[in-house]
């Protein structure tokens, strides 16, 4: 746990944190109408969860400079296909860009820009922990 309030030390502690601590920081807002999860505000994002992009090029149709895609894709909602805990980013299904050799590449999205809409429920321990919090 970081004791300092200085921004430089906060950034250094975040950069030098252990991998399991970085993984726990990948939390996003959780919005669902399921009564089992009433009162749960945020969850750790995992592969298989369904998220809706709220901000950035794939969350707002009138802004953004991504090339090769129409700008009318407001609030993309899809499954998480990858998690990069080292850099604090996730990869969402269908959110891709093309390289100069026409190879498709996933665009990393920061977890603060998404809202988790439904959970991947195959892990009973995770579901138990989340329902206990509600």
N, CA, C and O atoms as CSV, one atom per row, in Angstrom:
chain,resi,resn,atom,element,x,y,z
A,1,UNK,N,N,0.845,-1.181,0.000
A,1,UNK,CA,C,0.000,0.000,0.000
A,1,UNK,C,C,0.880,1.231,0.000
A,1,UNK,O,O,1.883,1.296,0.711
A,2,UNK,N,N,0.498,2.193,-0.795
A,2,UNK,CA,C,1.279,3.410,-0.940
A,2,UNK,C,C,0.908,4.371,0.185
A,2,UNK,O,O,-0.268,4.617,0.450
A,3,UNK,N,N,1.929,4.904,0.838
A,3,UNK,CA,C,1.690,5.818,1.947
A,3,UNK,C,C,1.781,7.275,1.526
A,3,UNK,O,O,1.258,8.152,2.214
A,4,UNK,N,N,2.447,7.546,0.394
A,4,UNK,CA,C,2.686,8.910,-0.022
A,4,UNK,C,C,1.522,9.459,-0.824
A,4,UNK,O,O,0.798,8.708,-1.477
A,5,UNK,N,N,1.342,10.774,-0.775
A,5,UNK,CA,C,0.327,11.421,-1.597
A,5,UNK,C,C,0.961,12.169,-2.761
A,5,UNK,O,O,0.265,12.839,-3.524
A,6,UNK,N,N,2.270,12.056,-2.898
A,6,UNK,CA,C,2.958,12.747,-3.983
A,6,UNK,C,C,2.722,12.017,-5.304
A,6,UNK,O,O,2.877,10.797,-5.373
A,7,UNK,N,N,2.349,12.754,-6.350
A,7,UNK,CA,C,2.046,12.115,-7.636
A,7,UNK,C,C,3.204,11.301,-8.195
A,7,UNK,O,O,2.989,10.230,-8.762
A,8,UNK,N,N,4.414,11.790,-8.043
A,8,UNK,CA,C,5.566,11.070,-8.580
A,8,UNK,C,C,5.701,9.704,-7.928
A,8,UNK,O,O,5.981,8.714,-8.604
A,9,UNK,N,N,5.504,9.648,-6.621
A,9,UNK,CA,C,5.629,8.371,-5.907
A,9,UNK,C,C,4.438,7.453,-6.210
A,9,UNK,O,O,4.583,6.231,-6.228
A,10,UNK,N,N,3.266,8.045,-6.448
A,10,UNK,CA,C,2.105,7.245,-6.834
A,10,UNK,C,C,2.352,6.566,-8.176
A,10,UNK,O,O,2.079,5.376,-8.332
A,11,UNK,N,N,2.874,7.329,-9.156
A,11,UNK,CA,C,3.152,6.771,-10.477
A,11,UNK,C,C,4.229,5.701,-10.408
A,11,UNK,O,O,4.133,4.677,-11.083
A,12,UNK,N,N,5.259,5.934,-9.590
A,12,UNK,CA,C,6.342,4.964,-9.464
A,12,UNK,C,C,5.832,3.668,-8.838
A,12,UNK,O,O,6.193,2.578,-9.279
A,13,UNK,N,N,4.994,3.789,-7.811
A,13,UNK,CA,C,4.452,2.604,-7.155
A,13,UNK,C,C,3.555,1.816,-8.102
A,13,UNK,O,O,3.561,0.585,-8.082
A,14,UNK,N,N,2.781,2.519,-8.934
A,14,UNK,CA,C,1.920,1.843,-9.898
A,14,UNK,C,C,2.745,1.130,-10.962
A,14,UNK,O,O,2.407,0.022,-11.379
A,15,UNK,N,N,3.825,1.766,-11.400
A,15,UNK,CA,C,4.667,1.171,-12.439
A,15,UNK,C,C,5.450,-0.018,-11.914
A,15,UNK,O,O,5.673,-0.980,-12.650
A,16,UNK,N,N,5.868,0.025,-10.671
A,16,UNK,CA,C,6.696,-1.031,-10.100
A,16,UNK,C,C,5.891,-2.067,-9.320
A,16,UNK,O,O,6.472,-2.926,-8.656
A,17,UNK,N,N,4.566,-1.997,-9.392
A,17,UNK,CA,C,3.733,-2.922,-8.633
A,17,UNK,C,C,3.877,-4.338,-9.178
A,17,UNK,O,O,4.249,-4.537,-10.335
A,18,UNK,N,N,3.578,-5.317,-8.327
A,18,UNK,CA,C,3.639,-6.712,-8.751
A,18,UNK,C,C,2.479,-7.009,-9.703
A,18,UNK,O,O,1.490,-6.277,-9.744
A,19,UNK,N,N,2.618,-8.086,-10.460
A,19,UNK,CA,C,1.638,-8.388,-11.507
A,19,UNK,C,C,0.250,-8.662,-10.937
A,19,UNK,O,O,-0.750,-8.296,-11.556
A,20,UNK,N,N,0.169,-9.301,-9.763
A,20,UNK,CA,C,-1.163,-9.573,-9.221
A,20,UNK,C,C,-1.820,-8.302,-8.685
A,20,UNK,O,O,-3.047,-8.208,-8.661
A,21,UNK,N,N,-1.020,-7.325,-8.256
A,21,UNK,CA,C,-1.589,-6.041,-7.849
A,21,UNK,C,C,-2.074,-5.252,-9.062
A,21,UNK,O,O,-3.124,-4.612,-9.009
A,22,UNK,N,N,-1.317,-5.295,-10.150
A,22,UNK,CA,C,-1.744,-4.613,-11.372
A,22,UNK,C,C,-3.032,-5.223,-11.901
A,22,UNK,O,O,-3.888,-4.508,-12.423
A,23,UNK,N,N,-3.178,-6.533,-11.772
A,23,UNK,CA,C,-4.389,-7.215,-12.228
A,23,UNK,C,C,-5.608,-6.741,-11.443
A,23,UNK,O,O,-6.686,-6.567,-12.010
A,24,UNK,N,N,-5.437,-6.533,-10.145
A,24,UNK,CA,C,-6.558,-6.097,-9.304
A,24,UNK,C,C,-6.985,-4.668,-9.608
A,24,UNK,O,O,-8.111,-4.279,-9.297
A,25,UNK,N,N,-6.098,-3.881,-10.213
A,25,UNK,CA,C,-6.430,-2.496,-10.544
A,25,UNK,C,C,-7.291,-2.384,-11.790
A,25,UNK,O,O,-7.791,-1.301,-12.096
A,26,UNK,N,N,-7.472,-3.476,-12.511
A,26,UNK,CA,C,-8.285,-3.449,-13.730
A,26,UNK,C,C,-9.761,-3.596,-13.366
A,26,UNK,O,O,-10.394,-4.603,-13.683
A,27,UNK,N,N,-10.292,-2.586,-12.704
A,27,UNK,CA,C,-11.681,-2.599,-12.284
A,27,UNK,C,C,-12.464,-1.593,-13.116
A,27,UNK,O,O,-11.965,-0.524,-13.466
A,28,UNK,N,N,-13.698,-1.963,-13.423
A,28,UNK,CA,C,-14.569,-1.081,-14.200
A,28,UNK,C,C,-15.938,-1.028,-13.541
A,28,UNK,O,O,-16.303,-1.906,-12.759
A,29,UNK,N,N,-16.687,0.013,-13.868
A,29,UNK,CA,C,-18.035,0.168,-13.352
A,29,UNK,C,C,-18.891,-1.003,-13.811
A,29,UNK,O,O,-18.706,-1.525,-14.911
A,30,UNK,N,N,-19.824,-1.410,-12.966
A,30,UNK,CA,C,-20.674,-2.559,-13.248
A,30,UNK,C,C,-22.120,-2.104,-13.216
A,30,UNK,O,O,-22.611,-1.662,-12.177
A,31,UNK,N,N,-22.808,-2.207,-14.348
A,31,UNK,CA,C,-24.199,-1.777,-14.449
A,31,UNK,C,C,-25.028,-2.922,-15.011
A,31,UNK,O,O,-24.873,-3.302,-16.171
A,32,UNK,N,N,-25.902,-3.462,-14.186
A,32,UNK,CA,C,-26.775,-4.540,-14.632
A,32,UNK,C,C,-28.101,-4.452,-13.890
A,32,UNK,O,O,-28.186,-3.842,-12.823
A,33,UNK,N,N,-29.133,-5.064,-14.460
A,33,UNK,CA,C,-30.446,-5.065,-13.820
A,33,UNK,C,C,-30.679,-6.352,-13.040
A,33,UNK,O,O,-31.762,-6.551,-12.490
A,34,UNK,N,N,-29.683,-7.223,-12.985
A,34,UNK,CA,C,-29.796,-8.489,-12.266
A,34,UNK,C,C,-29.838,-8.226,-10.762
A,34,UNK,O,O,-28.953,-7.562,-10.221
A,35,UNK,N,N,-30.853,-8.739,-10.096
A,35,UNK,CA,C,-31.026,-8.462,-8.661
A,35,UNK,C,C,-29.976,-9.156,-7.796
A,35,UNK,O,O,-29.779,-8.776,-6.642
A,36,UNK,N,N,-29.299,-10.172,-8.342
A,36,UNK,CA,C,-28.261,-10.853,-7.565
A,36,UNK,C,C,-27.087,-9.928,-7.268
A,36,UNK,O,O,-26.369,-10.127,-6.287
A,37,UNK,N,N,-26.890,-8.915,-8.115
A,37,UNK,CA,C,-25.729,-8.049,-7.992
A,37,UNK,C,C,-26.093,-6.640,-7.538
A,37,UNK,O,O,-25.363,-5.689,-7.818
A,38,UNK,N,N,-27.218,-6.502,-6.839
A,38,UNK,CA,C,-27.628,-5.185,-6.375
A,38,UNK,C,C,-26.597,-4.644,-5.388
A,38,UNK,O,O,-26.215,-5.331,-4.440
A,39,UNK,N,N,-26.157,-3.429,-5.613
A,39,UNK,CA,C,-25.194,-2.791,-4.725
A,39,UNK,C,C,-23.745,-2.965,-5.124
A,39,UNK,O,O,-22.866,-2.358,-4.511
A,40,UNK,N,N,-23.466,-3.780,-6.137
A,40,UNK,CA,C,-22.094,-3.962,-6.606
A,40,UNK,C,C,-21.822,-2.888,-7.652
A,40,UNK,O,O,-22.469,-2.859,-8.699
A,41,UNK,N,N,-20.864,-2.005,-7.370
A,41,UNK,CA,C,-20.594,-0.877,-8.255
A,41,UNK,C,C,-19.510,-1.165,-9.281
A,41,UNK,O,O,-19.580,-0.663,-10.403
A,42,UNK,N,N,-18.500,-1.970,-8.918
A,42,UNK,CA,C,-17.417,-2.229,-9.854
A,42,UNK,C,C,-16.930,-3.658,-9.700
A,42,UNK,O,O,-17.048,-4.265,-8.636
A,43,UNK,N,N,-16.378,-4.182,-10.788
A,43,UNK,CA,C,-15.843,-5.535,-10.801
A,43,UNK,C,C,-14.522,-5.535,-11.551
A,43,UNK,O,O,-14.255,-4.649,-12.362
A,44,UNK,N,N,-13.697,-6.538,-11.272
A,44,UNK,CA,C,-12.464,-6.723,-12.020
A,44,UNK,C,C,-12.822,-7.331,-13.377
A,44,UNK,O,O,-13.540,-8.328,-13.451
A,45,UNK,N,N,-12.315,-6.723,-14.441
A,45,UNK,CA,C,-12.660,-7.160,-15.790
A,45,UNK,C,C,-11.889,-8.428,-16.130
A,45,UNK,O,O,-10.688,-8.525,-15.879
A,46,UNK,N,N,-12.600,-9.405,-16.709
A,46,UNK,CA,C,-12.009,-10.670,-17.137
A,46,UNK,C,C,-12.394,-10.961,-18.571
A,46,UNK,O,O,-13.333,-10.376,-19.110
A,47,UNK,N,N,-11.656,-11.873,-19.180
A,47,UNK,CA,C,-11.989,-12.326,-20.530
A,47,UNK,C,C,-13.348,-13.020,-20.478
A,47,UNK,O,O,-13.581,-13.865,-19.613
A,48,UNK,N,N,-14.229,-12.676,-21.382
A,48,UNK,CA,C,-15.564,-13.262,-21.430
A,48,UNK,C,C,-16.640,-12.332,-20.925
A,48,UNK,O,O,-17.811,-12.522,-21.255
A,49,UNK,N,N,-16.286,-11.325,-20.129
A,49,UNK,CA,C,-17.270,-10.348,-19.674
A,49,UNK,C,C,-17.740,-9.518,-20.861
A,49,UNK,O,O,-16.991,-9.298,-21.813
A,50,UNK,N,N,-18.987,-9.060,-20.798
A,50,UNK,CA,C,-19.507,-8.174,-21.833
A,50,UNK,C,C,-19.390,-6.746,-21.331
A,50,UNK,O,O,-19.841,-6.423,-20.232
A,51,UNK,N,N,-18.776,-5.889,-22.151
A,51,UNK,CA,C,-18.576,-4.491,-21.770
A,51,UNK,C,C,-19.173,-3.582,-22.840
A,51,UNK,O,O,-19.310,-3.959,-24.004
A,52,UNK,N,N,-19.520,-2.383,-22.408
A,52,UNK,CA,C,-19.961,-1.345,-23.333
A,52,UNK,C,C,-18.978,-0.198,-23.243
A,52,UNK,O,O,-18.707,0.314,-22.157
A,53,UNK,N,N,-18.440,0.207,-24.389
A,53,UNK,CA,C,-17.459,1.290,-24.422
A,53,UNK,C,C,-18.203,2.615,-24.304
A,53,UNK,O,O,-19.104,2.904,-25.092
A,54,UNK,N,N,-17.820,3.415,-23.316
A,54,UNK,CA,C,-18.505,4.672,-23.044
A,54,UNK,C,C,-17.771,5.877,-23.620
A,54,UNK,O,O,-18.404,6.828,-24.079
A,55,UNK,N,N,-16.437,5.844,-23.599
A,55,UNK,CA,C,-15.647,6.996,-24.015
A,55,UNK,C,C,-14.608,6.571,-25.039
A,55,UNK,O,O,-14.282,5.391,-25.165
A,56,UNK,N,N,-14.096,7.550,-25.765
A,56,UNK,CA,C,-13.077,7.261,-26.763
A,56,UNK,C,C,-13.678,7.120,-28.144
A,56,UNK,O,O,-14.860,7.397,-28.348
A,57,UNK,N,N,-12.859,6.687,-29.097
A,57,UNK,CA,C,-13.273,6.620,-30.492
A,57,UNK,C,C,-14.419,5.656,-30.728
A,57,UNK,O,O,-15.211,5.863,-31.647
A,58,UNK,N,N,-14.529,4.608,-29.926
A,58,UNK,CA,C,-15.561,3.602,-30.143
A,58,UNK,C,C,-16.741,3.781,-29.197
A,58,UNK,O,O,-17.630,2.932,-29.145
A,59,UNK,N,N,-16.753,4.873,-28.454
A,59,UNK,CA,C,-17.865,5.143,-27.563
A,59,UNK,C,C,-18.697,6.326,-28.004
A,59,UNK,O,O,-19.849,6.463,-27.593
A,60,UNK,N,N,-18.124,7.191,-28.843
A,60,UNK,CA,C,-18.808,8.403,-29.256
A,60,UNK,C,C,-18.757,8.506,-30.777
A,60,UNK,O,O,-17.663,8.507,-31.342
A,61,UNK,N,N,-19.894,8.593,-31.459
A,61,UNK,CA,C,-19.883,8.573,-32.914
A,61,UNK,C,C,-19.408,9.874,-33.558
A,61,UNK,O,O,-19.014,9.865,-34.724
A,62,UNK,N,N,-19.434,10.972,-32.842
A,62,UNK,CA,C,-19.120,12.249,-33.466
A,62,UNK,C,C,-17.665,12.658,-33.288
A,62,UNK,O,O,-17.246,13.679,-33.833
A,63,UNK,N,N,-16.887,11.887,-32.539
A,63,UNK,CA,C,-15.495,12.231,-32.297
A,63,UNK,C,C,-14.606,11.040,-32.614
A,63,UNK,O,O,-15.083,9.911,-32.727
A,64,UNK,N,N,-13.330,11.294,-32.756
A,64,UNK,CA,C,-12.386,10.215,-32.966
A,64,UNK,C,C,-11.708,10.307,-34.305
A,64,UNK,O,O,-12.271,10.837,-35.262
A,65,UNK,N,N,-10.498,9.791,-34.378
A,65,UNK,CA,C,-9.715,9.902,-35.598
A,65,UNK,C,C,-9.228,8.551,-36.108
A,65,UNK,O,O,-8.283,8.498,-36.894
A,66,UNK,N,N,-9.846,7.471,-35.681
A,66,UNK,CA,C,-9.448,6.154,-36.169
A,66,UNK,C,C,-9.773,6.048,-37.648
A,66,UNK,O,O,-10.886,6.366,-38.064
A,67,UNK,N,N,-8.824,5.612,-38.432
A,67,UNK,CA,C,-9.013,5.546,-39.871
A,67,UNK,C,C,-9.594,4.192,-40.268
A,67,UNK,O,O,-9.414,3.197,-39.565
A,68,UNK,N,N,-10.280,4.166,-41.382
A,68,UNK,CA,C,-10.787,2.928,-41.942
A,68,UNK,C,C,-12.073,2.423,-41.334
A,68,UNK,O,O,-12.457,1.282,-41.590
A,69,UNK,N,N,-12.761,3.236,-40.531
A,69,UNK,CA,C,-14.009,2.797,-39.922
A,69,UNK,C,C,-14.978,3.963,-39.925
A,69,UNK,O,O,-14.570,5.118,-39.808
A,70,UNK,N,N,-16.259,3.661,-40.060
A,70,UNK,CA,C,-17.244,4.726,-40.016
A,70,UNK,C,C,-17.347,5.264,-38.599
A,70,UNK,O,O,-17.029,4.568,-37.635
A,71,UNK,N,N,-17.785,6.482,-38.483
A,71,UNK,CA,C,-17.817,7.127,-37.167
A,71,UNK,C,C,-19.139,6.915,-36.437
A,71,UNK,O,O,-19.316,7.451,-35.343
A,72,UNK,N,N,-20.058,6.164,-36.993
A,72,UNK,CA,C,-21.367,5.998,-36.383
A,72,UNK,C,C,-21.483,4.809,-35.464
A,72,UNK,O,O,-22.570,4.244,-35.345
A,73,UNK,N,N,-20.400,4.397,-34.801
A,73,UNK,CA,C,-20.452,3.216,-33.936
A,73,UNK,C,C,-20.510,3.647,-32.479
A,73,UNK,O,O,-19.528,3.513,-31.749
A,74,UNK,N,N,-21.635,4.152,-32.062
A,74,UNK,CA,C,-21.759,4.663,-30.702
A,74,UNK,C,C,-21.909,3.522,-29.722
A,74,UNK,O,O,-22.742,2.635,-29.912
A,75,UNK,N,N,-21.107,3.542,-28.675
A,75,UNK,CA,C,-21.258,2.607,-27.575
A,75,UNK,C,C,-21.170,1.161,-27.970
A,75,UNK,O,O,-22.123,0.411,-27.761
A,76,UNK,N,N,-20.058,0.739,-28.536
A,76,UNK,CA,C,-19.871,-0.655,-28.921
A,76,UNK,C,C,-20.028,-1.533,-27.690
A,76,UNK,O,O,-19.423,-1.263,-26.652
A,77,UNK,N,N,-20.838,-2.586,-27.799
A,77,UNK,CA,C,-21.031,-3.532,-26.697
A,77,UNK,C,C,-20.634,-4.917,-27.194
A,77,UNK,O,O,-21.244,-5.457,-28.117
A,78,UNK,N,N,-19.606,-5.484,-26.572
A,78,UNK,CA,C,-19.102,-6.784,-27.015
A,78,UNK,C,C,-18.329,-7.440,-25.884
A,78,UNK,O,O,-18.144,-6.860,-24.814
A,79,UNK,N,N,-17.879,-8.670,-26.145
A,79,UNK,CA,C,-17.141,-9.436,-25.146
A,79,UNK,C,C,-15.682,-9.009,-25.098
A,79,UNK,O,O,-15.120,-8.541,-26.089
A,80,UNK,N,N,-15.080,-9.181,-23.925
A,80,UNK,CA,C,-13.652,-8.924,-23.746
A,80,UNK,C,C,-12.905,-10.152,-24.256
A,80,UNK,O,O,-13.189,-11.272,-23.830
A,81,UNK,N,N,-11.952,-9.950,-25.164
A,81,UNK,CA,C,-11.193,-11.069,-25.720
A,81,UNK,C,C,-9.766,-11.114,-25.184
A,81,UNK,O,O,-9.076,-12.119,-25.355
A,82,UNK,N,N,-9.315,-10.044,-24.540
A,82,UNK,CA,C,-7.962,-10.043,-23.994
A,82,UNK,C,C,-7.815,-8.995,-22.911
A,82,UNK,O,O,-8.495,-7.969,-22.923
A,83,UNK,N,N,-6.913,-9.266,-21.967
A,83,UNK,CA,C,-6.632,-8.344,-20.875
A,83,UNK,C,C,-5.128,-8.161,-20.785
A,83,UNK,O,O,-4.386,-9.137,-20.667
A,84,UNK,N,N,-4.674,-6.917,-20.842
A,84,UNK,CA,C,-3.256,-6.594,-20.704
A,84,UNK,C,C,-3.083,-5.885,-19.368
A,84,UNK,O,O,-3.184,-4.660,-19.286
A,85,UNK,N,N,-2.822,-6.666,-18.320
A,85,UNK,CA,C,-2.740,-6.076,-16.987
A,85,UNK,C,C,-1.472,-5.264,-16.796
A,85,UNK,O,O,-1.423,-4.402,-15.918
A,86,UNK,N,N,-0.449,-5.517,-17.594
A,86,UNK,CA,C,0.795,-4.760,-17.480
A,86,UNK,C,C,0.574,-3.288,-17.834
A,86,UNK,O,O,1.126,-2.397,-17.190
A,87,UNK,N,N,-0.242,-3.045,-18.867
A,87,UNK,CA,C,-0.496,-1.683,-19.323
A,87,UNK,C,C,-1.870,-1.162,-18.928
A,87,UNK,O,O,-2.196,-0.013,-19.224
A,88,UNK,N,N,-2.681,-1.981,-18.267
A,88,UNK,CA,C,-3.992,-1.544,-17.812
A,88,UNK,C,C,-5.008,-1.390,-18.925
A,88,UNK,O,O,-5.875,-0.520,-18.853
A,89,UNK,N,N,-4.916,-2.221,-19.954
A,89,UNK,CA,C,-5.814,-2.115,-21.101
A,89,UNK,C,C,-6.522,-3.442,-21.340
A,89,UNK,O,O,-6.054,-4.500,-20.920
A,90,UNK,N,N,-7.665,-3.362,-22.027
A,90,UNK,CA,C,-8.391,-4.561,-22.430
A,90,UNK,C,C,-8.611,-4.517,-23.936
A,90,UNK,O,O,-8.543,-3.454,-24.552
A,91,UNK,N,N,-8.877,-5.683,-24.521
A,91,UNK,CA,C,-9.178,-5.791,-25.934
A,91,UNK,C,C,-10.594,-6.316,-26.077
A,91,UNK,O,O,-10.958,-7.319,-25.462
A,92,UNK,N,N,-11.396,-5.632,-26.895
A,92,UNK,CA,C,-12.807,-5.945,-27.044
A,92,UNK,C,C,-13.038,-6.507,-28.446
A,92,UNK,O,O,-12.437,-6.059,-29.423
A,93,UNK,N,N,-13.921,-7.495,-28.517
A,93,UNK,CA,C,-14.256,-8.152,-29.783
A,93,UNK,C,C,-14.826,-7.140,-30.779
A,93,UNK,O,O,-15.753,-6.395,-30.460
A,94,UNK,N,N,-14.265,-7.124,-31.973
A,94,UNK,CA,C,-14.769,-6.239,-33.014
A,94,UNK,C,C,-14.133,-4.871,-33.039
A,94,UNK,O,O,-14.344,-4.122,-33.993
A,95,UNK,N,N,-13.360,-4.513,-32.024
A,95,UNK,CA,C,-12.685,-3.218,-32.000
A,95,UNK,C,C,-11.264,-3.444,-32.488
A,95,UNK,O,O,-10.362,-3.742,-31.705
A,96,UNK,N,N,-11.080,-3.298,-33.799
A,96,UNK,CA,C,-9.795,-3.572,-34.409
A,96,UNK,C,C,-9.417,-2.443,-35.352
A,96,UNK,O,O,-10.261,-1.665,-35.798
A,97,UNK,N,N,-8.140,-2.377,-35.637
A,97,UNK,CA,C,-7.615,-1.451,-36.627
A,97,UNK,C,C,-6.755,-2.239,-37.584
A,97,UNK,O,O,-6.369,-3.372,-37.295
A,98,UNK,N,N,-6.453,-1.646,-38.723
A,98,UNK,CA,C,-5.639,-2.365,-39.689
A,98,UNK,C,C,-4.269,-1.721,-39.811
A,98,UNK,O,O,-4.133,-0.498,-39.777
A,99,UNK,N,N,-3.260,-2.567,-39.952
A,99,UNK,CA,C,-1.904,-2.099,-40.155
A,99,UNK,C,C,-1.687,-1.828,-41.641
A,99,UNK,O,O,-2.575,-2.063,-42.461
A,100,UNK,N,N,-0.510,-1.335,-41.974
A,100,UNK,CA,C,-0.238,-0.985,-43.359
A,100,UNK,C,C,-0.222,-2.209,-44.278
A,100,UNK,O,O,-0.425,-2.088,-45.486
A,101,UNK,N,N,0.024,-3.404,-43.688
A,101,UNK,CA,C,-0.014,-4.627,-44.502
A,101,UNK,C,C,-1.378,-5.311,-44.428
A,101,UNK,O,O,-1.491,-6.503,-44.716
A,102,UNK,N,N,-2.417,-4.560,-44.043
A,102,UNK,CA,C,-3.804,-5.019,-43.941
A,102,UNK,C,C,-4.007,-6.126,-42.915
A,102,UNK,O,O,-4.956,-6.904,-43.021
A,103,UNK,N,N,-3.141,-6.201,-41.940
A,103,UNK,CA,C,-3.307,-7.156,-40.849
A,103,UNK,C,C,-4.176,-6.510,-39.768
A,103,UNK,O,O,-3.932,-5.375,-39.357
A,104,UNK,N,N,-5.192,-7.246,-39.313
A,104,UNK,CA,C,-6.083,-6.733,-38.272
A,104,UNK,C,C,-5.397,-6.811,-36.913
A,104,UNK,O,O,-4.754,-7.810,-36.589
A,105,UNK,N,N,-5.538,-5.755,-36.125
A,105,UNK,CA,C,-4.901,-5.677,-34.821
A,105,UNK,C,C,-5.896,-5.095,-33.836
A,105,UNK,O,O,-6.555,-4.101,-34.143
A,106,UNK,N,N,-6.022,-5.696,-32.647
A,106,UNK,CA,C,-6.934,-5.195,-31.648
A,106,UNK,C,C,-6.478,-3.859,-31.096
A,106,UNK,O,O,-5.284,-3.638,-30.894
A,107,UNK,N,N,-7.437,-2.960,-30.851
A,107,UNK,CA,C,-7.112,-1.650,-30.294
A,107,UNK,C,C,-7.288,-1.724,-28.786
A,107,UNK,O,O,-8.371,-2.072,-28.316
A,108,UNK,N,N,-6.245,-1.404,-28.007
A,108,UNK,CA,C,-6.362,-1.462,-26.554
A,108,UNK,C,C,-7.232,-0.323,-26.021
A,108,UNK,O,O,-7.140,0.815,-26.480
A,109,UNK,N,N,-8.072,-0.654,-25.048
A,109,UNK,CA,C,-8.981,0.312,-24.439
A,109,UNK,C,C,-8.743,0.315,-22.938
A,109,UNK,O,O,-8.637,-0.744,-22.320
A,110,UNK,N,N,-8.659,1.495,-22.355
A,110,UNK,CA,C,-8.443,1.595,-20.916
A,110,UNK,C,C,-9.729,1.202,-20.181
A,110,UNK,O,O,-10.830,1.516,-20.634
A,111,UNK,N,N,-9.581,0.517,-19.050
A,111,UNK,CA,C,-10.752,-0.011,-18.347
A,111,UNK,C,C,-11.649,1.084,-17.781
A,111,UNK,O,O,-12.828,0.838,-17.528
A,112,UNK,N,N,-11.117,2.281,-17.579
A,112,UNK,CA,C,-11.955,3.353,-17.052
A,112,UNK,C,C,-12.945,3.855,-18.095
A,112,UNK,O,O,-13.873,4.590,-17.757
A,113,UNK,N,N,-12.765,3.470,-19.356
A,113,UNK,CA,C,-13.642,3.936,-20.425
A,113,UNK,C,C,-14.750,2.958,-20.770
A,113,UNK,O,O,-15.480,3.175,-21.737
A,114,UNK,N,N,-14.892,1.890,-20.006
A,114,UNK,CA,C,-15.918,0.897,-20.293
A,114,UNK,C,C,-16.813,0.684,-19.078
A,114,UNK,O,O,-16.457,1.027,-17.950
A,115,UNK,N,N,-17.983,0.108,-19.337
A,115,UNK,CA,C,-18.913,-0.311,-18.286
A,115,UNK,C,C,-19.201,-1.785,-18.513
A,115,UNK,O,O,-19.565,-2.183,-19.619
A,116,UNK,N,N,-19.041,-2.596,-17.480
A,116,UNK,CA,C,-19.336,-4.029,-17.578
A,116,UNK,C,C,-20.845,-4.194,-17.500
A,116,UNK,O,O,-21.475,-3.744,-16.543
A,117,UNK,N,N,-21.430,-4.847,-18.516
A,117,UNK,CA,C,-22.879,-5.024,-18.540
A,117,UNK,C,C,-23.304,-6.429,-18.122
A,117,UNK,O,O,-24.385,-6.608,-17.560
A,118,UNK,N,N,-22.457,-7.427,-18.392
A,118,UNK,CA,C,-22.767,-8.777,-17.913
A,118,UNK,C,C,-21.472,-9.529,-17.658
A,118,UNK,O,O,-20.454,-9.289,-18.307
A,119,UNK,N,N,-21.532,-10.442,-16.701
A,119,UNK,CA,C,-20.348,-11.180,-16.270
A,119,UNK,C,C,-20.281,-12.540,-16.943
A,119,UNK,O,O,-21.303,-13.110,-17.326
A,120,UNK,N,N,-19.078,-13.048,-17.081
A,120,UNK,CA,C,-18.847,-14.413,-17.537
A,120,UNK,C,C,-18.928,-15.278,-16.285
A,120,UNK,O,O,-18.091,-15.150,-15.391
A,121,UNK,N,N,-19.934,-16.163,-16.210
A,121,UNK,CA,C,-20.290,-16.818,-14.950
A,121,UNK,C,C,-19.770,-18.234,-14.800
A,121,UNK,O,O,-20.345,-19.012,-14.038
A,122,UNK,N,N,-18.697,-18.601,-15.504
A,122,UNK,CA,C,-18.211,-19.975,-15.415
A,122,UNK,C,C,-17.375,-20.227,-14.159
A,122,UNK,O,O,-17.161,-21.383,-13.794
A,123,UNK,N,N,-16.900,-19.176,-13.491
A,123,UNK,CA,C,-16.080,-19.332,-12.291
A,123,UNK,C,C,-16.962,-19.201,-11.056
A,123,UNK,O,O,-17.385,-18.093,-10.725
A,124,UNK,N,N,-17.252,-20.311,-10.361
A,124,UNK,CA,C,-18.160,-20.231,-9.212
A,124,UNK,C,C,-17.581,-19.436,-8.046
A,124,UNK,O,O,-18.332,-18.808,-7.300
A,125,UNK,N,N,-16.271,-19.451,-7.877
A,125,UNK,CA,C,-15.652,-18.698,-6.782
A,125,UNK,C,C,-15.802,-17.197,-7.005
A,125,UNK,O,O,-16.088,-16.451,-6.068
A,126,UNK,N,N,-15.610,-16.761,-8.236
A,126,UNK,CA,C,-15.782,-15.340,-8.547
A,126,UNK,C,C,-17.225,-14.911,-8.317
A,126,UNK,O,O,-17.476,-13.858,-7.730
A,127,UNK,N,N,-18.177,-15.727,-8.778
A,127,UNK,CA,C,-19.586,-15.387,-8.623
A,127,UNK,C,C,-19.980,-15.342,-7.150
A,127,UNK,O,O,-20.772,-14.494,-6.738
A,128,UNK,N,N,-19.421,-16.260,-6.360
A,128,UNK,CA,C,-19.727,-16.274,-4.922
A,128,UNK,C,C,-19.225,-14.992,-4.259
A,128,UNK,O,O,-19.931,-14.383,-3.455
A,129,UNK,N,N,-18.001,-14.589,-4.601
A,129,UNK,CA,C,-17.437,-13.368,-4.010
A,129,UNK,C,C,-18.236,-12.134,-4.378
A,129,UNK,O,O,-18.447,-11.254,-3.544
A,130,UNK,N,N,-18.681,-12.064,-5.628
A,130,UNK,CA,C,-19.424,-10.887,-6.077
A,130,UNK,C,C,-20.814,-10.838,-5.452
A,130,UNK,O,O,-21.276,-9.767,-5.060
A,131,UNK,N,N,-21.488,-11.986,-5.354
A,131,UNK,CA,C,-22.823,-11.992,-4.750
A,131,UNK,C,C,-22.764,-11.723,-3.254
A,131,UNK,O,O,-23.711,-11.176,-2.689
A,132,UNK,N,N,-21.674,-12.098,-2.608
A,132,UNK,CA,C,-21.515,-11.791,-1.175
A,132,UNK,C,C,-21.365,-10.292,-0.943
A,132,UNK,O,O,-21.761,-9.782,0.106
A,133,UNK,N,N,-20.797,-9.585,-1.916
A,133,UNK,CA,C,-20.634,-8.144,-1.790
A,133,UNK,C,C,-21.940,-7.392,-1.944
A,133,UNK,O,O,-22.055,-6.253,-1.492
A,134,UNK,N,N,-22.942,-8.021,-2.586
A,134,UNK,CA,C,-24.191,-7.316,-2.844
A,134,UNK,C,C,-25.075,-7.274,-1.611
A,134,UNK,O,O,-26.171,-6.714,-1.656
